[in-house]
Amino acid sequence: MPDVVKPFRILSTREEPDGGQGVDFEVTKAEYIDELHTKTIKMTTYISVPSGENIDTYLFNYLSKGGWL
């Protein structure tokens, strides 16, 4: 993944028994309601990233498919 501002924040990582990486992260999504209101949703969760995968790229693709980005 190129050097860009990431729409998520990695809180911690740890190696899993199968060689993958366990990642705690948070992502925030803002939705424009009208001129005076914005709705903001924050998710903090854990995901297993398979061995050999780039964590940033994996999270970006995962969150894109889920409609967070």
Buried (B, 14 or more C-beta within 10 A) or exposed (E): EEEEEBBBEEEEEEEBEEEBBBBBBEBEBEEEEEEEEEEEEEEEEEBEBEEEBEBBEBBBBBBEEEEBB
